[in-house]
Amino acid sequence: MSSSDAGVVNAGVTSKATLQAEQPSKLSKGKDTRITKDSASVEDCLALLEDILSKVGERYTEMADTFSSFNDDELPRRLPSRREVDHAIKLEPGVKPPAKAAYRMALPELEELQRQLKDLLDAGFIRPSKAPYGAPVLFQRKSDESLRLCIDYRALNKITVKNKYPVPLVADLFDQLGGAKLFTKLDLRSGYYEVRIAEGDEEKTACVTRYGAYKFLVMPFGLTNAPATFCTLMNKLFYPYLDRFVVVYLDDIVVYSNTLEEHVEHLRTIFQVLWENQLYVKREKCSFAKEEVHFLGIGSAEDNLHGPTESAGDLRVGGAHDGVRL
């Protein structure tokens, strides 16, 4: 965090409200950093926050993966352990998953398909499938011109029993944020891949390609009930803190506080939950200790809740594109 950020967070810290903490060299497992009001400066507060964000992994060996992932381009590639919530695919009575033909691809796309399939296989996220059905794959070009591998699950979604678990209403989320002074937005890295497909349902995720058929062991984007499953998991993990100092919408997490002292402690609590559950964040998409952050395409700041921007269309969970993103 740069020194220029000091002007951003000072709404929550008066000239006399300051922090003092143990030096990083004294940190050890099971020993919390104590924060008290004393004679330190706002710069010391920011330094402490930065220490928590980037240095704690060096002091707590068990947390290293979670915190070092802030600086890594890729999520640690491994099949996650089963959690309290797995993604089940329940089909309507008397129906079978549909069999679809593979889509044609240009030569450059085929090369990219081979590369991405290898990455998924190496990570343990997919395995070869012998299912007599499957969904076709295609590519979507991202804003940086790279290609995102997608699966057209629309036919499967039509015969899937819908999970009616309520996705949070955006208006309710912003009611919680309205009175806070400081915000940190965390964006989970490949959050869906941290959820396992329920045992016995893996074959239902089968996809067909030029290079064979594959099934997912983790939850891919595009399955009709994936948002509901992920909301269920997030609500279970963060339940003690929801609407106290954190709101969650799918893989977007906002931590909110009235003072920097509170904010540091709230962040430590949330990072502990992430570490314990082996969840990772994209540092490049996170905003730390700001007076205003954009959450779901909407600005969040005290007495200044901006209306939806063009990107707020991303809020839609269903719609025409449901089922075609990996």
Residue pairs with C-beta under 8 A, 6 or more apart in sequence:
1 46
1 49
1 50
1 53
1 288
1 289
3 43
3 46
5 46
5 288
5 289
5 290
6 42
6 43
6 46
8 289
8 290
8 291
9 42
9 45
9 46
9 182
9 260
9 263
9 289
9 290
9 291
10 42
11 181
11 182
11 291
11 302
12 181
12 182
12 257
12 258
12 259
12 260
12 262
12 263
13 42
13 45
13 259
13 260
13 261
16 37
17 37
17 259
17 260
17 261
18 37
18 38
18 39
18 40
18 41
18 42
18 44
18 45
19 35
19 36
19 37
19 38
19 40
19 44
19 45
19 48
19 260
19 261
19 264
20 35
20 36
20 37
20 38
20 39
20 40
20 44
21 33
21 34
21 35
21 44
21 48
21 51
22 33
22 34
24 51
24 55
24 58
24 59
27 33
27 56
27 59
27 60
28 59
28 60
29 60
29 61
29 62
32 268
33 48
33 52
33 268
35 48
35 261
35 264
35 265
37 261
42 260
45 260
45 261
45 264
46 289
48 264
49 260
49 263
49 264
49 267
49 288
49 289
52 264
52 267
52 268
52 271
53 67
53 70
53 267
53 288
54 67
54 70
54 71
56 63
56 67
56 271
57 63
57 64
57 65
57 66
57 67
57 68
58 64
62 275
63 271
63 275
65 76
65 278
65 280
66 271
66 274
66 275
66 278
66 279
66 280
67 271
67 275
69 75
69 76
69 189
69 280
69 281
69 283
70 281
70 283
70 286
71 283
75 189
75 190
75 193
75 280
76 280
77 119
77 122
77 123
77 124
78 123
78 124
79 123
79 124
79 125
79 196
79 217
79 218
80 193
80 194
80 195
80 196
80 218
80 278
81 196
81 278
82 196
83 194
83 195
83 196
83 233
83 277
84 233
84 236
85 195
85 229
85 232
85 233
85 236
86 195
86 196
86 197
86 198
86 199
86 229
87 195
87 196
87 197
87 198
87 201
87 219
87 223
87 225
87 226
87 229
88 198
88 201
88 229
89 156
89 160
89 197
89 198
89 201
89 204
89 205
89 223
89 225
90 160
90 161
91 97
91 159
91 160
91 161
91 204
92 159
92 160
92 161
95 159
96 133
97 131
97 133
97 134
97 156
97 159
97 203
97 204
97 206
98 133
98 135
98 155
98 156
98 159
99 132
99 133
99 134
100 133
100 134
100 135
100 136
100 152
100 155
100 208
101 136
101 208
102 136
102 137
102 208
102 209
102 210
103 136
103 137
103 138
103 152
105 113
105 138
105 139
105 210
109 139
109 147
110 210
112 139
112 147
112 149
113 137
113 139
113 149
113 209
113 210
113 211
114 211
116 149
117 126
117 209
117 211
117 214
120 126
120 214
121 127
121 214
124 217
125 193
125 216
125 217
125 218
126 214
126 215
126 216
126 217
127 202
127 214
127 215
127 217
128 212
128 213
128 214
128 215
129 203
129 206
129 213
129 214
129 215
130 213
131 203
131 204
131 206
131 213
131 215
133 206
134 206
134 207
134 208
134 213
135 151
135 152
135 153
135 155
135 156
135 206
135 207
135 208
136 151
136 152
136 207
136 208
137 149
137 150
137 151
137 152
137 207
137 208
137 209
137 326
138 150
138 152
138 324
139 147
139 148
139 149
139 150
140 147
140 148
140 150
140 324
140 325
141 147
141 148
142 148
148 325
148 326
149 326
150 221
150 222
150 324
150 325
150 326
151 207
151 220
151 222
151 323
151 324
151 325
151 326
152 222
152 323
152 324
153 220
153 222
153 223
153 224
153 323
153 324
154 322
154 323
154 324
156 204
156 223
156 224
156 323
157 222
157 223
157 224
157 322
157 323
160 223
160 224
160 225
162 224
162 225
163 225
163 228
163 229
164 228
165 228
165 229
165 231
165 232
166 231
167 227
167 228
167 231
167 249
167 250
167 317
168 231
168 247
168 248
168 249
170 249
170 296
170 298
170 315
173 247
173 249
173 254
173 295
174 298
174 300
174 305
176 243
176 247
176 256
177 183
177 247
177 254
177 256
177 295
177 300
177 305
178 302
178 303
178 305
179 258
179 302
180 256
180 257
180 258
180 302
181 257
181 258
181 259
181 291
181 302
182 256
182 257
182 258
182 259
182 260
182 263
182 289
182 290
182 291
183 254
183 255
183 256
183 287
183 289
183 290
183 291
183 292
183 293
183 295
183 300
183 301
184 254
184 255
184 256
184 263
184 267
184 286
184 287
184 288
184 289
184 290
184 293
185 252
185 253
185 254
185 286
185 287
185 290
185 293
185 294
185 295
186 252
186 253
186 254
186 255
186 270
186 274
186 281
186 286
187 251
187 252
187 253
187 281
187 282
187 285
187 286
188 194
188 251
188 252
188 253
188 279
188 280
188 281
188 282
189 280
189 281
189 282
190 280
191 230
191 250
191 251
191 279
192 218
192 219
192 220
192 221
192 226
192 230
192 251
193 218
193 219
193 220
194 218
194 278
194 279
194 280
195 218
195 219
195 229
195 230
195 233
196 217
196 218
196 219
197 205
197 216
197 217
197 218
197 219
202 215
202 216
202 217
203 215
205 215
205 216
205 220
205 223
206 213
206 214
206 215
207 213
207 214
207 215
207 216
219 226
219 229
219 230
220 226
220 326
221 325
221 326
222 322
222 323
222 324
222 325
222 326
223 323
224 318
224 322
224 323
227 250
227 317
230 250
230 251
231 248
231 250
234 248
234 250
234 253
235 242
235 248
237 273
237 277
237 279
238 246
238 248
238 253
238 270
238 273
241 266
241 269
241 270
241 273
242 248
245 255
245 256
245 257
245 262
245 266
245 269
246 253
246 254
246 255
246 256
246 266
246 270
247 253
247 254
247 256
248 254
249 295
249 296
252 295
252 296
253 270
254 293
254 295
254 300
255 263
255 266
255 267
255 270
256 266
256 300
257 263
257 266
260 289
263 289
267 288
273 279
274 280
274 281
287 293
287 294
291 301
291 302
292 299
292 300
292 301
292 304
293 299
293 300
293 301
294 300
294 309
296 312
296 314
296 315
297 308
297 309
297 310
297 311
297 312
297 313
297 314
297 315
298 305
298 306
298 307
298 308
298 309
298 312
299 305
299 306
299 309
300 306
308 315
